[in-house]
Amino acid sequence: MAVSDELEYLKSLVTQLNDKIATMEAKSKAAAPKTPAQQLRTILVGPPGAGKGTQAPRIRDEFCVCHLATGDMLREQVAQKTPLGVEAKKVMDAGGLVPDEIMVGMIKHELENNQACKNGFVLDGFPRTVPQAQKLDGMLEDRKEKLDSVVQLQIDDSLLISRITGRLIHASSGRTYHKEFNPPKKPMVDDVTGEPLVQRSDDNVETLRKRLGAFHSQTGPVVDYYRSKGLWHGIDAAQSPKVVWDHLRKVFVAKKK
């Protein structure tokens, strides 16, 4: 074979190889699975003390989504005197309940303006009624989005009561202890500062029973609503936080496959 012919042959091989590489790269990009962080929209449901405050920040960090705790959002909007916050404050000052439209409006505001929400969200504390769930669905539909999952942290009331009534808090840092499960080194004293620990005034059995009763009567229909849509998942929250997290993660990853 002449040198010029061999050179042409090698050039054609290189061209074929480059074409093959380009085709394979394009296929690999198209086939690459979306990471859960790209779009995760979930609701975390559970009574006070079930572990939402432990798990929601972990979902936020692991999946790069925003954590929307509606109570915190409401306080922030009122403090910042936003139009929605001003409207909500008027209602609250008059002793009324903040209308669903305002609450859904606050969630929409976060989704539109909070950069942390670009990959999705974990919603905590809302919806509490079926009409709220329907309004949330409508708002997401307008944004051409929909929920991936609704996860309920399930735990017996008696275990919850023993968990919560033993809670001790260091007021300035928010550090928490438990008389039985995670006691401080010295009784009623913060390990770090040596300052006294306090117990929340509403962390007593009678108040808790009322709160749990209200939670169950409100949440039952909401759970049924999402169960009928095939979005509901129940997780035993009496297990250790690590085991609960493993179950949560499986739900979110499975939904993305």
Secondary structure, 3 states (H helix, E strand, C coil): CCHHHHHHHHHHHHHHHHHHHHHHHHHHHHHCCCCHHHCEEEEEECCCCCCHHHHHHHHHHHHCCEEEEHHHHHHHHHHHCCHHHHHHHHHHHCCCCCCHHHHHHHHHHHHHHCHHHCCEEEEECCCCCHHHHHHHHHHHHHCCCCCCEEEEEECCHHHHHHHHHCEEECCCCCCEEECCCECCCECCECCCCCCECECCCCCCHHHHHHHHHHHHHHHHHHHHHHHHCCCEEEEECCCCHHHHHHHHHHHHHHHCC
